[in-house]
């Protein structure tokens, strides 16, 4: 494994991290965050000449460019896009989730774009949904870029320094330490995702209740 890791060209790692984050930001539900964490862990290995700065820059650029393309697509195709995605990816684009995301983005605007970068299920909505809702692009770009810097850069350096600490203090068990870093990151992502799922369920129930109360009675 160590020998194989040392043969990976750094440019390939940067491209993979940037493309994964960019494709996810475009609105395609792939594990961009997991790939980013894996790349950051790789950069913490002293045998590998992968720079965390390169990974952070690639991920930020991927996030900003991917979200901007998603914004353009959402602005052009609007709700037709979400109808297609709901049929193509029913687990990730249920009607309730789309409606909840639209409610959040309409209510919070730029803040939703920024905060959504840290939540997997909202991250894939940020670009297309902001475009669909006709958010002013300069405002979207500001929130998008700042969120990308904080999320992609913050994730990269946090995982990198945790990995370096694990390698320093657990020299004979470095893989265990790095594995712990991955688990912590995945647990945090899972907690946020489950919280979002609960919010979506509550929102759907409240909406159904409101629609029932509005129906005329005989």
N, C-alpha and C positions, 0 to 999 in steps of 0.2 A: 504493500500500500504506500509506504513512504517513497519508494522509488517511483511509483506511478505518479504520485502527487508532484514530484519534482520535475516531471516531464511536461506538465501542462503549461502551455504558453500563457503568460499573463494577459496578453491581448484577448485570448479566447475567453478567459474568465470575465474580463471587463465586458466584452460583447454579450456574453450569455446573461450576465446580471442585468445589464442595461436593457436588453431585448425582453427579458422575462418581465421586468417591472413595466416596461413600455407597453407590452401586449396586454398585461393585466389592466393597466391604466386606460387602455383603449376601450375596455369594456368586456374583454374576453376572460372568463373565470379560470385562470391558471394560477398555480401557487407561486406568484412572484415574490411574496415575502419570504417563503421558505427557501427559494433559490438565493435571494439576497443574503439571508442568514448563513446559508452554506458557503457562499462566496466570502463573506466576512470571516467566517471561521477559518477558511483556507488561508486567508491573508495573515492570520495570527500564527501560522506555522513558520518557524524560523528557517525550515529547509526550503520553503517555497518563496519565490521572488514576486509574489503578488502584493501590490500595495493597497492598503485600505483606502488611501486617498483616491486611487484610480477607481476602485469599486464604488465609493461614495459619489464621485463625479458622474460615473456611468449611470448609476441608479437614479440620480437626480435628473440628469438629462433625459433618461428613458421615461421617468414619471411625467416630466413637464411636456415632452413631445407627445407621448401617448395620450395624455389627458387632452391636449390641444386637438389632436386628431379626432378623439372621441367627441369633443365639444363640437367640432365642425360637422361630424356625422349626425350627432343628435340634433343640431340646429337645422340640418337639411331634411332629415327624415322623421324627426319628432317621435310621436307615439307609435308610428308604424314600426320603428326600430325595436321598441320594447315588446310589441306584439310578436315580432319574429323571434327575439331572444327568449321570450317566455315559452314559445313552442320548442325552440332549439335547446334551451338549458332550463327546464322547468324547476330544477332544484335550486338554482341560483337566481332565477328571475320570476318568482311567483307573483301573481297579481297583487297580493297583499304587501309583499316586500317592495314592489315598484311604487305602489300607492303611498306606503309609509315613507320611502325615500323622497318621493315628490313632495310630500307634506313637510319633511324636514328641510329640504332645500328651499322650498317656497318661504318657509318661516324664518330660516336662519341665514340664507344667502351665502355670502362669502365665508362666514364662520363654518357653515356646513361643509363647504369644499375643503377648508383647512382641516377640520377635525375628522372628516370622512377619510382622509388619507391614512389615519391610524386604525381604521376599522375595515377589515377585509371586505365585508359585504357591501359597505358603502363606497369603498375605494373604487370598485368597478363601475359605480353609478356616476361618480363625480363629473367626468367629462361629458358623456352622452346626455345625462339629465340636465346639466347646466345649459347645454346647447339647446335642448328641447324646450326649456323654460325661458329661453332667450335672455339669459343673464348677460350683462354688458361684458364683452370679452376682456378689456383691460382689468376689470375687477376680478373676473375669473382667473386671469393669468397671474395676478398678484397673489391671490389666495392659493392657487395651484402651485406656484413656484415656492412660496414660503412653506407650505405644507410638505412639499417634496423635499426641501432642504432639511427640515426638522425631522421628517420621518426616515427618509433614505439615509441621510447623513448620520442622524442620531442612532438608527439601528445598526449601521455599519460600524461606527466607532464603539458603541456599547458592546457589541458582540466581539469585536476585535480585542478590546482591553480585557474582557472577561476571558477570552481564549488565551491571551498572553499570560494572565494571572494563573490560569489553570496549568499552562505549560511550565510555568516557573515553580509553582508550589506542588505540582503533581507530576513531576518529570517522568516517573515510571508509569503513571496512569493518565497520561495526557488525553487519551481518547475518552476516558471517563469524564474528565473535566469539560472537554469540549461537548460531549454528549449532554452534560448537565446544562450547558449554555443553550443548546438547541431546545431541550425540554422546557426550560424556563421561558424562552421566546414563544414556543408553541402553546404553552399553557396560558400565557398572557393573551395571545391571539384568540384562543378558545374561549376564555372568559368574556372578552369583548364581544365575540360573535354570539355567544349564548345570551348575553344581555340584550344585544340587538334583536335576537329572535324573540325574546320575551316582550320587548317593546313593540315589535311588529304584531304579535299575537294580541296584545292589549289594544293596540290601535285598531286592528281589524274588528275586534269584539265591540269596541266603542262605536265604530262606524256603522256596524250592523245594527246595533241597538238604536242609534240615532235614526237610521233609515226606517226601522220598524215603527218608531214613535211618530215619524212624519207621514206614514201611510194613513189615508183616510179610513175611518171606521164607519160601519153601516149604522 
